[in-house]
Amino acid sequence: MKYSLLALLFISSLTFAQITDSGSSLELKNRVLENLKKTSPDLNFSFERSKKNPGLAIIYSLLLPGMGELYADGYSSGKYFTIAEGTLWGVFIGMNTYANWQKDNYKAYAATNGGVSPSGKDADFYATIGDYSSVNQFNDEQALNRDFSLMYDVETNYWNWPSAEQRRTYRGMWTTSEQTFNDIRFIVGALIVNRIASAINAVRLVSAYNKNLEADMSWNISVSLQNKAELPSVLVLNFQTSL
């Protein structure tokens, strides 16, 4: 009888402990669920594409050909305008360097062989000395034509070619330099045309991009956490599409 009472008391204490533990667990779960309801915001992700602006495409192409096409997602054709731009600039720099090199050469040649003092001489002077053997010949011709205002001061604008061959050599150097400077204008024109062509192509690509965009489907994904009492929390993904 004594042992039966002890066993009954032991079982009763275990049952009470389990009930108490169960009650604490349920209370803790309810608190966690309440906190989740308060702290679990919805997350939204949008994958919508916006239309391109033709004005921006033009500006990009005018600044650097090919960049307008890159903006319009069409750099496969725009890269040729970028390559052309780089090539034209390379030619421009090369021609300008060569023309200035020849200019320095003919000035040095005139000083060494024609007795020209380079100080204060303009482009017209260097063009003239290639056509006349000396300043005296030039002045005599102006005097015959009664163009006295065009005559040079012999002291400050002196030149005298020892031979016709040296004059022709100088003339060839001067002509090469001037012709190269003139040809640079065509390179500048090509740079302008390349930009205009790139801008036109970029606008065409932007128009095509925007038309395709109207037919494409845009996606919107929302993520939310749903909490219900006595049930596990559920992560919900919502997919929405629009035409």
Secondary structure, 3 states (H helix, E strand, C coil): CHHHHHHHHHHHHHHHHHHHHHHHHHHHHHHHHHHHHHHCCCEEEECCCCCCCHHHHHHHHHHCCCHHHHHCCCHHHHHHHHHHHHHHHHHHHHHHHHHHHHHHHHHHHHHHHCCCCCCCCCHHHHHHCCCCCEHHHHHHHHHHCCCHHHCCCCCCCCCECCCHHHHHHHHHHHHHHHHHHHHHHHHHHHHHHHHHHHHHHHHHHHHHHHHHHHHCCEEEEEEEEECCCCCCCEEEEEEEEEC
